[in-house]
């Protein structure tokens, strides 16, 4: 079936496909001389967020992304890509360094959501996400965010405050996972396919709502069918987008990012006539 | 019922509520059982104690107008952006009806009231979420009102005070609800970098996207006793870890112990504490209109 004919639920399945390339694959394919930076310098290292510095076409960039892993051991080690506060605080540390060393930031988003666990709560999951949003919004270096798989909830958005927000064709991005959505709204998680339909979570939906800037096409059958084709397209896109952003001053980058997110949802409100 | 009728009714109710300056959640029975200690409490006693149980200290959730009337100087309340309401951006099934119901039930246009007012003489930009309006969930309109309040405070060099009470995202507005987290956090970061002073008061319950954005970004974080505060809700966490949560988990006192609050302040002390903080932060707060 051609990609353009897929239903939202089929795209959700593709976005979660076990063979789908993730942050580690994108780094391996697009970034040379990568050095992984670990730890939040407060409590621990959260492998569900992978970050570090490397070269993109010869210039240093900071790369941060969610990491789900491919094998069972990796899934366990990276908590299926669901970050704890340590992950977001590590991201903050890397973002501050990107600002300090004037490095552009590339983020890859692929998580079902921040980890809803007892210890994550005890260490301030909400505060960690809030501070990451605030920090990312204020950077004076270029930030490009790419939604590559599942973009679930605040745990995804925390890495998504980019000057440019791109999305792979079969990626999804939503306020909550379809299961969580159905569970909260209809008290029935089994109605997730129905949720996929009404949530407007596909790249095309989000493009039309102005939440993302561009859709990156995937090979027929999804990214995992021919990842090298995708890497090529992604590489070309990032070169072009980064080139355009690097022409702007730091102040213009911060102002532009603010303006972009300031406008989110303005079509969704109205003045009641009095 | 026609749309016009609903709006006319809503405005009438709004005016009535404003005149009364009290719209507590508690129903108008003579006596009622406290949800915490289970003992019968006379409604009169409850209202005399700002809807705090005189027997056990349980803080009942209260509406936004009433909340603001407890801290503002009498006669200084000036509401901002009264008419800004949600537009059903996704054409979500049944959402329009839910909104109409919430508007009729509360007399509010959205789940937050934003205003200009004085506290102990200090001019402040102040807002309160209302858990009776679709659980105080974050809609685009709620995010926009909060953002406009932040920008208003920044432009006029006023201290900012927000009372949170929210179940999290407004599911029916999908991704646009989520984006309000980025919007409000970005606005607060700008406000903060310009020297703005922000007090966030977390009330029962504050969870989800509101916790993970503006509610956690205060220079000072206060909470009411017993308030449930978290990112994930207790039910979701129990499902994740497959066990019961310990007593007091995610309550205000627990957060204080874990370093996420400056103080837990009982309702009858809140106004005094706010005045003290405004006094201590003087800059921007002492512009007399």
HADDOCK unambig.tbl for C-alpha pairs under 7 A between the chains (distance, minus, plus):
assign (segid A and resid 116 and name CA) (segid B and resid 232 and name CA) 5.36 0.50 0.50
assign (segid A and resid 116 and name CA) (segid B and resid 236 and name CA) 6.84 0.50 0.50
assign (segid A and resid 116 and name CA) (segid B and resid 237 and name CA) 5.42 0.50 0.50
assign (segid A and resid 116 and name CA) (segid B and resid 240 and name CA) 6.78 0.50 0.50
assign (segid A and resid 117 and name CA) (segid B and resid 237 and name CA) 5.33 0.50 0.50
assign (segid A and resid 117 and name CA) (segid B and resid 240 and name CA) 6.50 0.50 0.50
assign (segid A and resid 117 and name CA) (segid B and resid 241 and name CA) 6.56 0.50 0.50
assign (segid A and resid 118 and name CA) (segid B and resid 237 and name CA) 6.50 0.50 0.50
assign (segid A and resid 121 and name CA) (segid B and resid 230 and name CA) 6.54 0.50 0.50
assign (segid A and resid 121 and name CA) (segid B and resid 231 and name CA) 6.86 0.50 0.50
assign (segid A and resid 122 and name CA) (segid B and resid 258 and name CA) 6.84 0.50 0.50
assign (segid A and resid 125 and name CA) (segid B and resid 231 and name CA) 6.23 0.50 0.50
assign (segid A and resid 126 and name CA) (segid B and resid 211 and name CA) 5.33 0.50 0.50
assign (segid A and resid 126 and name CA) (segid B and resid 212 and name CA) 3.91 0.50 0.50
assign (segid A and resid 126 and name CA) (segid B and resid 230 and name CA) 6.59 0.50 0.50
assign (segid A and resid 126 and name CA) (segid B and resid 231 and name CA) 4.95 0.50 0.50
assign (segid A and resid 127 and name CA) (segid B and resid 212 and name CA) 5.72 0.50 0.50
assign (segid A and resid 127 and name CA) (segid B and resid 216 and name CA) 5.34 0.50 0.50
assign (segid A and resid 129 and name CA) (segid B and resid 212 and name CA) 5.50 0.50 0.50
assign (segid A and resid 130 and name CA) (segid B and resid 185 and name CA) 6.70 0.50 0.50
assign (segid A and resid 130 and name CA) (segid B and resid 212 and name CA) 4.60 0.50 0.50
assign (segid A and resid 130 and name CA) (segid B and resid 213 and name CA) 4.34 0.50 0.50
assign (segid A and resid 130 and name CA) (segid B and resid 216 and name CA) 6.51 0.50 0.50
assign (segid A and resid 130 and name CA) (segid B and resid 217 and name CA) 6.81 0.50 0.50
assign (segid A and resid 133 and name CA) (segid B and resid 182 and name CA) 5.91 0.50 0.50
assign (segid A and resid 133 and name CA) (segid B and resid 185 and name CA) 6.16 0.50 0.50
assign (segid A and resid 134 and name CA) (segid B and resid 185 and name CA) 4.99 0.50 0.50
assign (segid A and resid 134 and name CA) (segid B and resid 186 and name CA) 5.19 0.50 0.50
assign (segid A and resid 134 and name CA) (segid B and resid 189 and name CA) 5.52 0.50 0.50
assign (segid A and resid 137 and name CA) (segid B and resid 186 and name CA) 5.43 0.50 0.50
assign (segid A and resid 153 and name CA) (segid B and resid 178 and name CA) 6.81 0.50 0.50
assign (segid A and resid 154 and name CA) (segid B and resid 178 and name CA) 6.87 0.50 0.50
assign (segid A and resid 154 and name CA) (segid B and resid 209 and name CA) 6.63 0.50 0.50
assign (segid A and resid 161 and name CA) (segid B and resid 182 and name CA) 6.90 0.50 0.50
assign (segid A and resid 174 and name CA) (segid B and resid 174 and name CA) 6.42 0.50 0.50
assign (segid A and resid 174 and name CA) (segid B and resid 175 and name CA) 5.14 0.50 0.50
assign (segid A and resid 175 and name CA) (segid B and resid 174 and name CA) 5.29 0.50 0.50
assign (segid A and resid 175 and name CA) (segid B and resid 175 and name CA) 4.93 0.50 0.50
assign (segid A and resid 175 and name CA) (segid B and resid 178 and name CA) 5.33 0.50 0.50
assign (segid A and resid 198 and name CA) (segid B and resid 92 and name CA) 6.90 0.50 0.50
assign (segid A and resid 199 and name CA) (segid B and resid 174 and name CA) 5.94 0.50 0.50
assign (segid A and resid 258 and name CA) (segid B and resid 186 and name CA) 6.58 0.50 0.50
assign (segid A and resid 261 and name CA) (segid B and resid 182 and name CA) 6.65 0.50 0.50
assign (segid A and resid 261 and name CA) (segid B and resid 183 and name CA) 5.34 0.50 0.50
assign (segid A and resid 262 and name CA) (segid B and resid 183 and name CA) 5.29 0.50 0.50
assign (segid A and resid 264 and name CA) (segid B and resid 176 and name CA) 6.73 0.50 0.50
assign (segid A and resid 264 and name CA) (segid B and resid 179 and name CA) 6.29 0.50 0.50
assign (segid A and resid 265 and name CA) (segid B and resid 140 and name CA) 5.26 0.50 0.50
assign (segid A and resid 265 and name CA) (segid B and resid 176 and name CA) 5.46 0.50 0.50
assign (segid A and resid 268 and name CA) (segid B and resid 86 and name CA) 6.03 0.50 0.50
assign (segid A and resid 268 and name CA) (segid B and resid 87 and name CA) 4.91 0.50 0.50
assign (segid A and resid 268 and name CA) (segid B and resid 88 and name CA) 6.50 0.50 0.50
assign (segid A and resid 268 and name CA) (segid B and resid 89 and name CA) 4.89 0.50 0.50
assign (segid A and resid 268 and name CA) (segid B and resid 140 and name CA) 6.06 0.50 0.50
assign (segid A and resid 269 and name CA) (segid B and resid 84 and name CA) 6.66 0.50 0.50
assign (segid A and resid 269 and name CA) (segid B and resid 85 and name CA) 5.54 0.50 0.50
assign (segid A and resid 269 and name CA) (segid B and resid 86 and name CA) 4.54 0.50 0.50
assign (segid A and resid 269 and name CA) (segid B and resid 87 and name CA) 4.92 0.50 0.50
assign (segid A and resid 269 and name CA) (segid B and resid 140 and name CA) 6.47 0.50 0.50
assign (segid A and resid 269 and name CA) (segid B and resid 141 and name CA) 5.29 0.50 0.50
assign (segid A and resid 270 and name CA) (segid B and resid 84 and name CA) 5.74 0.50 0.50
assign (segid A and resid 270 and name CA) (segid B and resid 85 and name CA) 5.53 0.50 0.50
assign (segid A and resid 270 and name CA) (segid B and resid 86 and name CA) 6.32 0.50 0.50
assign (segid A and resid 270 and name CA) (segid B and resid 87 and name CA) 6.10 0.50 0.50
assign (segid A and resid 271 and name CA) (segid B and resid 83 and name CA) 5.31 0.50 0.50
assign (segid A and resid 271 and name CA) (segid B and resid 84 and name CA) 4.70 0.50 0.50
assign (segid A and resid 271 and name CA) (segid B and resid 85 and name CA) 6.23 0.50 0.50
assign (segid A and resid 272 and name CA) (segid B and resid 83 and name CA) 5.10 0.50 0.50
assign (segid A and resid 272 and name CA) (segid B and resid 84 and name CA) 6.34 0.50 0.50
assign (segid A and resid 272 and name CA) (segid B and resid 85 and name CA) 6.63 0.50 0.50
